[in-house]
Amino acid sequence: MAQSGKGRLNYRCPSCFLRDLDIDMFFDKDKNEYYCIRCQFTGTEDKVLEMNEMVRTRYKAMMQRFEKFDFD
């Protein structure tokens, strides 16, 4: 998604992204945390980055081509 003026950086909501939804999070300057407008997820920048790293394990072999299948 394109970067807009919502906060410092746009982060993808990890809770929504687990369900294959690409939703940007908003930044609350008063609470110094990110929140999603679609679900109930809120968290600091560190928590968002940590959870997004967990989601990336899903796509670990996305760019790898499998040519040999030895299941025997």
N, C-alpha and C positions, 0 to 999 in steps of 0.2 A: 504494500500500500504506500501511497505517497506520503511524504513527511509534510505535516501541516503545523500550524502554530499552536498545538495543544500543550506542549511542555518542552522539557529539555530535549528528550529523544522520544520517539514513538516506540513503544515496546508492544509486542504481541501478547495478548492475554493468554497465559499458559493453560488456564482452565478451559477456555473456549477452544484453544488450539488442539487440545487433546481430543476434542470432538470434531476436528477438521473445520473449525470456523476461524477465519482470519480477522480478528477484531483488535483494533488498536486500543491501548489503554490511555486514560487521561491522567494528568499529574495534578495533585492537590498541593498547592504551595503551603497552605496553612498546616496540614498534617505531615507534609514531606513524604507522601506516599502516592503510589499509582493505584488507580481503580478502573474497573471495567464497567461500562454502562449497560452491558448485556447480562452479565451474571453478578454474583455477589463478591467476586474476588477483589481483594485489596492487599497491597503489600509494598514494602520498601523496594528500592531498586535492586538491592542484593538478592532479595527473595524472588523477585521476578526473573532475574538473570539465572538464578539457581534452578528454578522450575522450568524455564525455557531450555536449559541445558538437558534436563531430564527428558523433555519432549523430543529433543534431537536424536536420542537413541533410537527412536522409531524409524528415522530416515538414515540410519548409519550406512547402509549399503545402497543407497539410492543411485549413486553414480557408478556403481560397480557392475560390470557385466558378468553374468554367470554362464559359462559355456559347457562346463562339465558337471554332471550330476551322478555321483557314485553313491548310490544308496544300498548297494549290495554288500 
